[in-house]
Amino acid sequence: QVQLVESGGGLVQPGGSLRLSCTASGSAFSIYTMGWYRQAPGKERELVAAITSGGMKNYADSVKGRYTISRSNAKNTVYLQMNSLKPEDTAVYYCNARRTPTHLNNYWGQGTQVTVSS
């Protein structure tokens, strides 16, 4: 079992920055692919960024060049640095941990609200 706890959300003005953190309990954090997803009101949850156990990263086109995902296996933590925030980035952001077989090893955090507004 893995428990994920997100932090770092809040209210920020357009153009501002936030850094989200997600800390995992349990063992073997380093073998998990870690991801950040978001869900805006009335929309489906979407992948924002992910980082594999080997450090490979991928991003949604909408956040490329503005967001950076990173991980610290020593701290069991994954980060999402968000810069140049836009009102359309407003959503609940969720942390995800998964490894094969994913139907048995797919975990979610409780979510943290990010609101971009002037």
Backbone hydrogen bonds in HBPLUS format (Angstrom, degrees):
<---DONOR---> <-ACCEPTOR-->    atom                        ^
c    i                          cat <-CA-CA->   ^        H-A-AA   ^      H-
h    n   atom  resd res      DA  || num        DHA   H-A  angle D-A-AA Bond
n    s   type  num  typ     dist DA aas  dist angle  dist       angle   num
A0025-SER N   A0003-GLN O   2.87 MM  22  5.21 154.0  1.94 147.0 155.4     1
A0005-VAL N   A0023-THR O   3.04 MM  18  5.38 153.1  2.11 141.7 150.2     2
A0023-THR N   A0005-VAL O   3.00 MM  18  5.38 158.0  2.05 145.6 144.1     3
A0007-SER N   A0021-SER O   2.85 MM  14  5.26 140.0  2.01 150.2 153.4     4
A0021-SER N   A0007-SER O   2.88 MM  14  5.26 163.0  1.91 146.6 149.9     5
A0010-GLY N   A0113-GLN O   2.93 MM 103  6.11 117.6  2.33 139.5 157.0     6
A0115-THR N   A0010-GLY O   2.91 MM 105  6.10 171.1  1.92 156.0 155.9     7
A0012-VAL N   A0115-THR O   2.88 MM 103  6.31 156.7  1.94 164.5 172.0     8
A0117-SER N   A0012-VAL O   2.93 MM 105  6.29 146.5  2.05 149.7 158.5     9
A0016-GLY N   A0013-GLN O   2.93 MM   3  5.49 153.6  2.00 143.2 145.3    10
A0015-GLY N   A0085-LEU O   2.72 MM  70  4.86 168.0  1.73 143.6 147.9    11
A0085-LEU N   A0016-GLY O   3.09 MM  69  5.49 174.3  2.09 152.3 153.0    12
A0018-LEU N   A0082-MET O   2.94 MM  64  5.26 150.2  2.03 144.0 153.4    13
A0082-MET N   A0018-LEU O   2.79 MM  64  5.26 169.1  1.80 178.6 177.6    14
A0020-LEU N   A0080-LEU O   2.89 MM  60  4.99 163.6  1.92 141.5 141.7    15
A0080-LEU N   A0020-LEU O   2.89 MM  60  4.99 147.9  1.99 139.5 141.5    16
A0022-CYS N   A0078-VAL O   2.88 MM  56  5.26 135.4  2.08 153.9 164.4    17
A0078-VAL N   A0022-CYS O   2.92 MM  56  5.26 153.9  1.99 144.0 151.6    18
A0024-ALA N   A0076-ASN O   2.85 MM  52  5.47 165.2  1.87 163.6 168.7    19
A0031-ILE N   A0028-ALA O   3.16 MM   3  5.79 157.0  2.21 118.5 124.1    20
A0032-TYR N   A0029-PHE O   3.09 MM   3  5.62 166.9  2.10 120.5 124.7    21
A0033-THR N   A0098-ARG O   2.90 MM  65  5.41 164.2  1.92 170.1 164.7    22
A0098-ARG N   A0033-THR O   3.00 MM  65  5.41 155.8  2.06 150.0 157.6    23
A0034-MET N   A0051-ILE O   2.94 MM  17  5.42 156.0  1.99 163.1 158.0    24
A0051-ILE N   A0034-MET O   2.79 MM  17  5.42 155.8  1.85 159.7 167.8    25
A0035-GLY N   A0096-ASN O   2.84 MM  61  4.95 159.7  1.88 142.9 145.9    26
A0096-ASN N   A0035-GLY O   2.80 MM  61  4.95 148.2  1.90 150.1 149.6    27
A0036-TRP N   A0049-ALA O   2.79 MM  13  5.35 163.0  1.82 160.8 163.4    28
A0048-VAL N   A0036-TRP O   2.79 MM  12  5.50 162.2  1.82 151.7 152.8    29
A0049-ALA N   A0036-TRP O   3.23 MM  13  5.35 157.9  2.28 140.5 144.7    30
A0037-TYR N   A0094-TYR O   2.82 MM  57  5.06 163.1  1.85 150.7 156.5    31
A0094-TYR N   A0037-TYR O   2.73 MM  57  5.06 158.5  1.78 136.8 144.5    32
A0038-ARG N   A0046-GLU O   2.90 MM   8  5.50 151.4  1.98 149.5 158.8    33
A0046-GLU N   A0038-ARG O   2.84 MM   8  5.50 160.5  1.88 154.2 159.1    34
A0039-GLN N   A0092-VAL O   2.90 MM  53  5.34 146.4  2.01 142.6 153.5    35
A0092-VAL N   A0039-GLN O   3.07 MM  53  5.34 172.1  2.08 135.7 134.7    36
A0043-LYS N   A0040-ALA O   2.98 MM   3  5.38 156.5  2.04 140.9 138.5    37
A0060-ALA N   A0048-VAL O   2.88 MM  12  5.13 153.6  1.95 147.2 142.7    38
A0050-ALA N   A0058-ASN O   2.96 MM   8  5.47 148.3  2.06 152.0 157.6    39
A0058-ASN N   A0050-ALA O   3.06 MM   8  5.47 148.9  2.16 145.9 150.3    40
A0052-THR N   A0056-MET O   2.84 MM   4  5.24 155.2  1.90 146.0 153.8    41
A0055-GLY N   A0052-THR O   2.99 MM   3  5.08 162.2  2.02 105.4 111.0    42
A0063-VAL N   A0060-ALA O   3.05 MM   3  5.65 160.8  2.09 118.1 123.8    43
A0066-ARG N   A0063-VAL O   2.94 MM   3  5.41 159.7  1.98 136.8 139.9    44
A0067-TYR N   A0063-VAL O   3.05 MM   4  5.63 153.9  2.12 164.5 162.5    45
A0083-ASN N   A0066-ARG O   2.99 MM  17  5.12 155.4  2.05 135.4 142.8    46
A0068-THR N   A0081-GLN O   2.84 MM  13  5.05 148.0  1.95 142.1 151.3    47
A0081-GLN N   A0068-THR O   2.84 MM  13  5.05 163.5  1.87 157.3 154.5    48
A0070-SER N   A0079-TYR O   3.20 MM   9  5.24 155.8  2.26 130.8 134.3    49
A0079-TYR N   A0070-SER O   2.78 MM   9  5.24 167.7  1.80 149.0 152.3    50
A0072-SER N   A0077-THR O   2.79 MM   5  5.35 164.0  1.81 164.5 167.1    51
A0075-LYS N   A0072-SER O   3.14 MM   3  5.34 135.6  2.34  99.8 111.2    52
A0076-ASN N   A0072-SER O   2.95 MM   4  5.99 107.3  2.50 138.1 156.7    53
A0077-THR N   A0072-SER O   3.14 MM   5  5.35 164.9  2.17 146.6 148.0    54
A0089-ASP N   A0086-LYS O   2.88 MM   3  5.38 163.9  1.91 119.0 124.1    55
A0090-THR N   A0087-PRO O   3.07 MM   3  5.65 164.5  2.10 117.1 121.3    56
A0091-ALA N   A0114-VAL O   2.98 MM  23  5.54 147.7  2.09 147.8 158.0    57
A0114-VAL N   A0091-ALA O   2.90 MM  23  5.54 162.6  1.93 160.1 165.8    58
A0093-TYR N   A0112-THR O   2.82 MM  19  5.26 173.4  1.82 149.4 147.4    59
A0112-THR N   A0093-TYR O   2.86 MM  19  5.26 144.8  1.99 138.0 149.3    60
A0109-GLY N   A0095-CYS O   2.95 MM  14  5.18 147.0  2.07 148.3 149.2    61
A0097-ALA N   A0107-TYR O   2.97 MM  10  5.15 156.0  2.03 137.8 143.7    62
A0107-TYR N   A0097-ALA O   2.82 MM  10  5.15 167.7  1.84 156.3 160.6    63
A0099-ARG N   A0105-ASN O   3.10 MM   6  5.63 148.6  2.20 152.2 156.5    64
A0104-LEU N   A0101-PRO O   3.00 MM   3  5.72 157.6  2.05 118.4 125.5    65
A0105-ASN N   A0101-PRO O   3.08 MM   4  6.16 132.7  2.31 139.0 151.8    66
